[in-house]
């Protein structure tokens, strides 16, 4: 099985092997990065997932991190 090269999610242009080090990653250019942002801002993209009310409770509040010893694990 051959591993296919990573491509830009907007224009499908193949990315160079060093692309992961770029500030534009995973895009090939600033233009593609801006197109993606525009699509998010205009609602063309959406994260569709059922919302669990228990996970939403207290969202944005600072919660203390559970210590493994208190949770019963080591």
N, C-alpha and C positions, 0 to 999 in steps of 0.2 A: 504494500500500500504506500503510495507516494503522498507526502505532505504537501498540500497546495499552499502557495504563498499567501500571506495576509493581504487583503485588499481594502481599499477605502470603502466605508459603508455607503457613501454617497454616489461616487462615480465608478466604483469597481476597479479603479486603477491599482495595479500591483504596487505594494509598498516595498521599499528597500529593506534589507535585513536590519539596518540601523534605525529604522523608523520608530521603534519603541522608545528610543532615547530622545525623540523630537517632542517639543512642547505642543505640536499639533496632533500627536498620536491620539486616536487611530485614523486620523484624516490625512490626506496627501497634501492638502494646501489650506491656507487660511479661508479661501472661498468655500471649500467643502465644509469646513468647521462652522462658518457663518450660516450656510444653508441648513445644517443640522440644527443650530440654535434657533433659526427662524421657524423651522418645522415644529420644534417643541413649543415655542412661544405662541404659535397660531393654532395649537391644538391638533396638529396632524399626527402627533405621536401621543400615546397615552399608556400608562401602566394600568393594565386591567387585571385586577386581582381582588378577590373578595376581602373586605375589610373585617378584621376580627375586633369587636368592641373591646375585648380585654387588652389587646395590644395598643389600642388608641388611648386608653385611659392613662392620663398623666403624660401624654406625649408632649415633649418639649420641656418637661420639668427635670430638674437635676435629681437623679436617683442615686442613692448610695450603691456602690458596687458590692455585691455579695462576696464575702470571704469564703474560700473553699472550706476552711475549718468549721465555719458556722453552718454551711450547707451540708455538712456530713461527709464530704469527700476529702481525699488527701492526695 
